[in-house]
Amino acid sequence: MKRYGSLLVNDGPSRFGFGSHKTDEEIYFTEYQEFQIYSRNPRKLDKLFERLGVEKCEKNGFTSLWNLIGEDNAGYLSCVEDDGETVCDIVENLKHEGMYAAE
């Protein structure tokens, strides 16, 4: 995340996640900066989110980009680059760390 965190978060269409084989926990970042967490004990993350300024809300209780994009506001996509790299470079550059692209 130190090297690619900013790139991944700012590239709207990117989807990525991390999981633990020890705890079976996962965090999955979906398109346009939404994320989901799978945990047997999600309460343990409350202090972390509070420190980061992340508010917890129910699925139907928040507004996302999906609510804002439509016929009247089509939006647009552009490639995000950071230090000469794009999200397309990540998998190849991190293969030696075990990174792979899911099919």
C-alpha positions in Angstrom: 0.0 0.0 0.0 2.9 2.4 0.5 3.9 2.2 -3.1 0.5 1.9 -4.8 -2.1 2.9 -2.2 -2.7 6.4 -3.6 -2.9 5.1 -7.2 -5.4 2.4 -6.3 -7.6 4.6 -4.3 -7.7 7.4 -6.9 -8.2 5.1 -9.9 -12.0 4.9 -9.7 -12.7 1.7 -11.7 -10.0 -0.3 -9.9 -11.1 -3.1 -7.6 -8.7 -4.8 -5.2 -8.6 -6.5 -1.9 -6.6 -8.2 0.7 -7.3 -11.3 2.7 -5.8 -13.3 5.6 -5.5 -17.1 5.5 -5.1 -17.0 9.3 -8.3 -15.1 10.3 -10.4 -15.5 7.1 -10.8 -11.7 7.1 -11.0 -9.7 3.9 -11.2 -6.1 2.8 -12.4 -5.5 -0.7 -12.3 -2.1 -2.4 -15.0 -2.0 -5.0 -15.4 0.5 -7.9 -15.4 4.2 -7.0 -13.9 4.0 -3.5 -16.5 1.9 -1.9 -15.3 -1.0 0.3 -16.6 -4.0 2.1 -15.1 -5.8 5.0 -15.6 -9.5 5.9 -14.7 -10.3 9.5 -16.0 -12.5 12.3 -15.4 -9.6 14.6 -15.9 -6.3 12.7 -16.3 -4.3 15.9 -12.5 -4.5 16.5 -12.1 -2.2 13.5 -14.3 0.6 15.0 -11.4 2.5 16.5 -9.3 2.3 13.3 -12.2 3.7 11.3 -12.9 6.4 13.8 -9.2 7.5 13.7 -9.3 7.6 9.9 -12.6 9.5 9.8 -14.5 6.7 8.1 -18.2 6.7 9.1 -20.2 3.4 9.3 -23.5 3.4 7.5 -26.1 0.9 6.4 -26.1 0.0 2.7 -29.1 2.1 1.9 -28.0 5.0 4.1 -25.2 6.5 2.0 -24.6 8.3 -1.3 -22.0 7.0 -3.7 -20.9 7.9 -7.2 -23.5 5.4 -8.5 -26.2 7.7 -7.2 -24.7 10.7 -8.9 -23.9 9.4 -12.4 -26.7 9.3 -14.9 -28.1 10.7 -18.1 -27.8 14.3 -16.7 -24.3 13.7 -15.3 -22.5 11.2 -17.4 -19.1 11.7 -15.8 -15.9 10.6 -17.5 -13.0 8.2 -17.0 -9.4 9.2 -17.3 -6.2 7.2 -16.6 -4.6 8.0 -13.2 -0.8 8.0 -13.1 1.6 8.2 -10.2 5.3 8.4 -10.6 5.0 7.1 -14.2 3.0 4.1 -13.2 -0.7 3.2 -13.7 -2.8 0.4 -12.2 -2.0 -1.7 -15.2 1.7 -1.9 -14.0 0.9 -3.2 -10.5 0.4 -6.9 -11.2 3.6 -7.3 -13.2 5.6 -5.2 -10.8 4.5 -7.2 -7.8 4.5 -10.7 -9.2 7.6 -11.5 -7.0 5.5 -10.6 -3.9 2.7 -13.0 -4.9 0.4 -10.6 -6.7 -1.8 -11.9 -9.3 -4.8 -10.7 -11.3 -8.0 -12.6 -10.5 -10.1 -13.8 -13.4 
